[in-house]
């Protein structure tokens, strides 16, 4: 396993990590979840990603039970939660980034995950109804209490992240260290273009999600729509509509030919492409079966196969390289 620093911080995170969105407490049995976490940890993964909204809190409960059972040295792994959407409750103050909800969500995550502190705590989305200084002050307060070690954002704009750092700097507080954006061969603008200055100015780290484009970049949807996949799950029709179209599937077919020529699987190629970006601190993997995870955990071996010639061939297929803004 390779370890990378989380942005400008001194925290080292495994280049590949394991996430629980749509799987833990929902799509898979708890025993399978334990097996996945064990496989990941044995292969050097030290970051396990979660959120209050995943399976309405049940994902954190399952992960917490596993952590409690396996008794890993607490200094050997990182665990996260995210705050914004709540755990399914919709009454006032049960969602958003107010001081009340952030503090209560943090305490709830600690209970569910059965840990004394969160290594990473993300603001899952920006909150237009809460002043940014209230959110920054609250995160700093949680750090001062020892309940969280680092805080960050997920799917925030560069402008919003910059504003958070300005508030933190003005009031001598700790600003966000990392952002969790979607990043894959079909979704590149934010990581490659919008955040380009933030890597230099604030040392932004990234914990990217959906490296396989919700499974489309595995190639499993090329010939048929298989049963039991996340795009077929009830309530995720929006994800299926966003992830699949004929043009995209044609590109996936061409990408598979590249993978075949390199004698690697398409999922490993797609993940290795994400790892090739030096601004990616860690790629969050998802899996519903042990064999899936065992395969994708070998993606680091493919990075050296991505020569300039191969990368150019990939660029011509996806044809979506972000254009830097003109100054």
C-alpha positions as CSV (number, residue, x, y, z in Angstrom):
1,X,0.0,0.0,0.0
2,X,1.1,3.5,-0.7
3,X,0.5,6.3,1.8
4,X,-0.1,9.9,0.9
5,X,-0.3,13.1,3.0
6,X,-3.7,14.5,3.3
7,X,-3.1,17.8,1.6
8,X,-0.7,20.0,3.6
9,X,-1.5,18.2,6.8
10,X,0.9,15.8,8.5
11,X,-1.8,13.0,8.3
12,X,-0.9,10.0,6.2
13,X,-3.8,8.2,4.5
14,X,-3.7,5.1,2.4
15,X,-3.9,5.8,-1.3
16,X,-6.9,3.4,-1.4
17,X,-9.6,3.5,1.2
18,X,-12.9,1.9,1.9
19,X,-16.3,3.6,1.9
20,X,-19.7,2.3,3.2
21,X,-22.2,4.4,1.1
22,X,-25.1,2.2,-0.1
23,X,-23.5,-1.0,1.2
24,X,-23.1,-1.2,5.0
25,X,-26.4,-1.5,6.8
26,X,-28.3,-1.7,3.5
27,X,-27.1,-3.6,0.5
28,X,-24.9,-6.2,2.2
29,X,-25.0,-8.4,5.3
30,X,-23.0,-7.3,8.4
31,X,-20.8,-10.4,8.0
32,X,-19.8,-9.3,4.5
33,X,-19.1,-5.8,5.8
34,X,-16.7,-7.2,8.4
35,X,-15.0,-9.3,5.8
36,X,-14.5,-6.3,3.5
37,X,-13.1,-4.2,6.3
38,X,-10.7,-7.0,7.3
39,X,-9.5,-7.5,3.7
40,X,-8.9,-3.8,3.4
41,X,-7.1,-3.5,6.7
42,X,-4.9,-6.5,5.9
43,X,-3.9,-4.9,2.6
44,X,-2.8,-1.7,4.3
45,X,-6.0,0.4,4.1
46,X,-6.1,2.8,7.0
47,X,-9.1,5.0,6.2
48,X,-12.7,4.0,6.5
49,X,-15.3,6.5,5.3
50,X,-18.9,6.9,6.6
51,X,-21.6,9.5,7.1
52,X,-24.7,10.1,9.3
53,X,-27.0,9.8,6.4
54,X,-25.7,6.4,5.1
55,X,-28.5,3.9,5.7
56,X,-29.9,6.5,8.1
57,X,-27.2,5.9,10.7
58,X,-27.2,2.1,10.4
59,X,-24.0,2.2,8.3
60,X,-22.1,3.8,11.2
61,X,-23.6,1.3,13.6
62,X,-22.4,-1.6,11.6
63,X,-18.9,-0.2,11.2
64,X,-18.8,0.6,14.9
65,X,-19.7,-2.9,15.8
66,X,-17.0,-4.2,13.5
67,X,-14.3,-1.9,14.9
68,X,-15.3,-2.9,18.4
69,X,-15.1,-6.6,17.6
70,X,-11.8,-6.5,15.6
71,X,-10.0,-4.4,18.3
72,X,-7.5,-2.8,15.9
73,X,-5.0,-0.4,17.5
74,X,-6.8,2.9,17.3
75,X,-3.7,4.7,16.1
76,X,-3.6,2.4,13.0
77,X,-6.8,3.5,11.3
78,X,-8.8,6.6,10.4
79,X,-12.5,6.8,10.5
80,X,-14.8,9.6,9.3
81,X,-18.3,10.8,9.4
82,X,-20.2,13.6,7.6
83,X,-22.8,16.1,8.8
84,X,-25.5,17.9,6.8
85,X,-28.3,15.5,5.7
86,X,-29.1,14.1,9.2
87,X,-29.9,10.5,9.9
88,X,-33.3,10.6,8.2
89,X,-35.1,12.9,10.6
90,X,-36.4,16.1,9.1
91,X,-37.5,18.3,12.0
92,X,-35.9,21.8,12.3
93,X,-32.2,21.6,13.4
94,X,-31.9,17.9,12.5
95,X,-30.1,18.7,9.3
96,X,-27.8,21.4,8.0
97,X,-24.6,23.0,9.4
98,X,-25.8,24.9,12.4
99,X,-23.8,24.7,15.6
100,X,-26.6,22.6,17.2
101,X,-26.8,20.0,14.4
102,X,-23.0,19.7,13.9
103,X,-22.4,19.1,17.7
104,X,-25.3,16.7,18.0
105,X,-24.3,14.9,14.8
106,X,-20.8,14.5,16.0
107,X,-21.9,13.1,19.3
108,X,-24.2,10.7,17.5
109,X,-21.5,9.5,15.1
110,X,-19.1,8.9,18.0
111,X,-21.8,6.7,19.7
112,X,-22.6,4.8,16.6
113,X,-19.0,4.2,15.6
114,X,-18.0,3.4,19.2
115,X,-14.9,5.6,19.0
116,X,-13.7,8.5,21.3
117,X,-12.9,10.8,18.4
118,X,-13.4,11.1,14.6
119,X,-10.2,11.4,12.6
120,X,-12.0,13.2,9.8
121,X,-15.3,15.1,10.0
122,X,-16.8,16.4,6.7
123,X,-19.5,19.1,6.1
124,X,-21.4,16.9,3.6
125,X,-22.8,19.8,1.6
126,X,-22.7,23.6,1.9
127,X,-25.5,25.1,4.0
128,X,-26.8,28.4,2.4
129,X,-28.9,29.0,5.5
130,X,-26.1,29.0,8.1
131,X,-23.3,31.7,8.3
132,X,-20.0,30.2,7.3
133,X,-18.4,31.6,10.5
134,X,-20.8,29.6,12.6
135,X,-19.8,26.4,10.9
136,X,-16.1,27.1,11.0
137,X,-16.2,28.1,14.7
138,X,-18.2,24.9,15.6
139,X,-15.7,22.7,13.8
140,X,-12.8,24.5,15.6
141,X,-14.7,23.9,18.9
142,X,-15.0,20.2,18.2
143,X,-11.2,20.0,17.5
144,X,-10.5,21.9,20.7
145,X,-12.7,19.4,22.6
146,X,-10.8,16.5,21.0
147,X,-13.9,15.1,19.4
148,X,-12.5,15.5,15.9
149,X,-8.9,15.8,14.6
150,X,-9.4,17.3,11.1
151,X,-12.4,18.8,9.4
152,X,-13.2,19.2,5.8
153,X,-16.0,19.6,3.2
154,X,-17.7,17.5,0.6
155,X,-19.0,18.8,-2.7
156,X,-18.3,22.4,-1.8
157,X,-17.2,25.0,-4.4
158,X,-13.7,26.4,-4.4
159,X,-15.3,29.8,-3.5
160,X,-17.0,28.3,-0.4
161,X,-13.8,26.5,0.7
162,X,-11.8,29.8,0.2
163,X,-14.4,31.7,2.3
164,X,-14.1,29.1,5.1
165,X,-10.3,29.6,5.1
166,X,-10.7,33.4,5.2
167,X,-12.9,33.2,8.2
168,X,-10.6,30.8,9.9
169,X,-7.6,32.9,9.2
170,X,-9.3,36.1,10.4
171,X,-10.3,34.6,13.7
172,X,-7.2,32.3,14.2
173,X,-9.3,29.1,13.8
174,X,-8.5,25.9,12.0
175,X,-9.9,25.8,8.5
176,X,-10.9,22.8,6.4
177,X,-8.1,20.4,5.5
178,X,-9.8,18.2,2.9
179,X,-12.6,18.0,0.4
180,X,-14.5,14.9,-0.7
181,X,-15.5,15.4,-4.4
182,X,-16.7,13.0,-7.0
183,X,-13.8,12.2,-9.4
184,X,-13.6,9.7,-12.2
185,X,-13.0,9.6,-16.0
186,X,-16.4,11.2,-16.6
187,X,-16.4,13.7,-13.8
188,X,-13.3,15.9,-13.7
189,X,-14.0,19.6,-13.7
190,X,-13.9,20.2,-9.9
191,X,-10.8,18.2,-9.0
192,X,-8.7,19.1,-12.1
193,X,-9.8,22.7,-12.7
194,X,-11.9,24.4,-10.0
195,X,-9.7,23.4,-7.1
196,X,-6.4,23.9,-9.0
197,X,-5.4,27.1,-7.0
198,X,-6.5,25.6,-3.6
199,X,-3.9,22.9,-3.8
200,X,-1.3,25.6,-3.7
201,X,-2.9,28.3,-1.5
202,X,-4.4,26.2,1.3
203,X,-2.9,22.8,0.6
204,X,-6.2,21.1,0.0
205,X,-6.3,17.3,0.3
206,X,-8.9,15.2,-1.5
207,X,-10.7,12.0,-0.5
208,X,-12.4,11.3,-3.9
209,X,-15.5,9.2,-4.2
210,X,-17.1,7.3,-7.1
211,X,-13.9,6.4,-9.0
212,X,-15.9,3.9,-11.0
213,X,-18.7,6.2,-11.9
214,X,-21.3,4.3,-9.8
215,X,-20.2,1.1,-11.4
216,X,-20.5,2.2,-15.1
217,X,-16.6,2.2,-15.4
218,X,-16.5,-1.5,-14.4
219,X,-18.0,-2.4,-17.8
220,X,-20.7,-4.5,-16.3
221,X,-23.5,-2.5,-17.9
222,X,-22.1,-2.9,-21.5
223,X,-24.1,-5.9,-22.5
224,X,-27.0,-6.0,-20.1
225,X,-28.3,-4.5,-16.8
226,X,-27.4,-7.0,-14.1
227,X,-29.5,-7.6,-11.0
228,X,-28.4,-6.6,-7.5
229,X,-26.3,-3.5,-8.5
230,X,-26.6,-0.1,-6.9
231,X,-28.0,1.5,-10.1
232,X,-30.9,-0.9,-9.8
233,X,-31.6,-0.1,-6.1
234,X,-35.0,1.4,-5.3
235,X,-34.7,5.1,-4.7
236,X,-31.6,5.5,-6.8
237,X,-33.3,6.1,-10.1
238,X,-31.7,9.5,-10.2
239,X,-28.3,8.0,-10.0
240,X,-29.1,5.5,-12.8
241,X,-30.3,8.3,-15.0
242,X,-27.3,10.4,-14.3
243,X,-24.8,7.6,-14.8
244,X,-25.9,5.9,-17.9
245,X,-26.4,7.0,-21.5
246,X,-25.4,5.5,-24.9
247,X,-22.6,8.0,-25.5
248,X,-21.0,7.2,-22.1
249,X,-21.4,3.4,-22.6
250,X,-19.7,3.7,-26.0
251,X,-16.7,5.4,-24.3
252,X,-16.7,2.6,-21.7
253,X,-16.5,0.1,-24.4
254,X,-13.4,1.9,-25.9
255,X,-11.8,2.2,-22.5
256,X,-12.2,-1.6,-22.0
257,X,-10.2,-2.1,-25.2
258,X,-7.4,0.0,-23.6
259,X,-7.6,-2.1,-20.5
260,X,-7.6,-5.4,-22.5
261,X,-4.5,-4.2,-24.4
262,X,-2.7,-3.6,-21.1
263,X,-4.0,-7.0,-19.8
264,X,-5.7,-5.3,-16.8
265,X,-9.3,-5.1,-15.8
266,X,-11.3,-2.0,-16.6
267,X,-12.0,-1.2,-12.9
268,X,-8.3,-1.3,-12.1
269,X,-7.5,0.9,-15.0
270,X,-10.2,3.5,-14.0
271,X,-9.0,3.6,-10.4
272,X,-5.3,3.8,-11.4
273,X,-6.2,6.7,-13.6
274,X,-7.5,8.5,-10.5
275,X,-4.5,7.6,-8.5
276,X,-2.2,9.1,-11.2
277,X,-3.5,12.6,-10.2
278,X,-1.0,13.9,-7.6
279,X,-3.7,16.0,-6.0
280,X,-5.7,12.9,-5.1
281,X,-4.9,12.0,-1.5
282,X,-7.0,8.8,-1.4
283,X,-9.5,7.0,-3.7
284,X,-12.5,5.7,-1.8
285,X,-13.4,2.2,-2.9
286,X,-16.9,0.7,-2.6
287,X,-17.6,-3.0,-2.8
288,X,-20.5,-5.4,-2.1
289,X,-18.4,-8.6,-2.4
290,X,-14.9,-9.5,-1.2
291,X,-13.7,-10.5,-4.7
292,X,-14.5,-7.0,-5.9
293,X,-12.4,-5.4,-3.2
294,X,-9.6,-7.8,-3.6
295,X,-9.4,-6.8,-7.3
296,X,-9.6,-3.1,-6.9
297,X,-7.1,-3.1,-4.1
298,X,-4.5,-4.1,-6.6
299,X,-5.1,-0.9,-8.7
300,X,-1.8,0.7,-7.6
301,X,0.0,-1.9,-9.6
302,X,-1.5,-0.5,-12.8
303,X,-0.4,3.1,-12.3
304,X,3.0,2.5,-13.9
305,X,1.2,1.2,-16.9
306,X,-0.3,4.6,-17.6
307,X,2.4,5.9,-19.8
308,X,2.0,9.2,-21.7
309,X,0.9,7.3,-24.7
310,X,-1.7,5.4,-22.8
311,X,-3.0,8.5,-21.1
312,X,-3.2,10.3,-24.5
313,X,-5.3,7.3,-25.8
314,X,-7.6,7.6,-22.8
315,X,-8.0,11.4,-23.3
316,X,-9.0,10.9,-26.9
317,X,-11.7,8.4,-25.8
318,X,-13.3,10.4,-23.0
319,X,-12.8,13.7,-24.8
320,X,-13.6,15.8,-21.7
321,X,-10.4,17.3,-20.4
322,X,-11.3,20.4,-18.4
323,X,-10.2,23.7,-19.9
324,X,-8.4,26.0,-17.5
325,X,-10.0,29.4,-17.1
326,X,-8.4,32.3,-19.0
327,X,-6.9,35.0,-16.8
